[in-house]
């Protein structure tokens, strides 16, 4: 569905590139997003990204035992602002010693397999 919206929504792809190359990037994007199909594709893209990042923030908060309600809300409303909020909250709450699944791997007691147990037994 997303692919269909993107390809059918980009009515003037060459015109968009020409306007962007001339320096009028914002004007070219504004014109392109006036197309309802392009707007639907952009909106679904924003929602998917915000939900993905919001889920990561929530899981990372569980893993590090950090309060995340405000950051998840900001992720869903303003995307990157929520991620920055969580990273700042995590740094302040953990003193810079946050658990990272990439460096500690799944052997960590707060790995993804064990998060469900934490949610069920606070």
Steps between C-alpha positions, in 0.01 A plus 500: 500500500778739595685434173184567303447832679859608443513414130155629413542809718817624337330659205785720389816327615718673241341835585570438869866426426532805273353732764718344771810538283423868448503552876126513564484175697232615745281634220539178303406289802203723584372466145549123500329455838193686373422175313274285729678176404840645583363631828359154585837339425682756712253464785530119503879537495492738799267271695711190434820677604344654812352166609829318444703756694232523772510123548879507524482779760249302707705178486824683574330666797395159633850365449659791686213557746451856376171694497391529136139622486594854401751381240260250341236775477751736339608224257145449385430873469835648390725206402865595554419725798378192690817310421714790623284525813550132573874511443530796737274337762694175473836675536380690807328198658777248449795731547624413151509126576201389291470140386537469125380187322756555224800492731371262768309267270210276586680344799399806699236430767296782348512354150196491277410148614478614861314828442164323490565358847578850624179641359294218653677508841595860584 
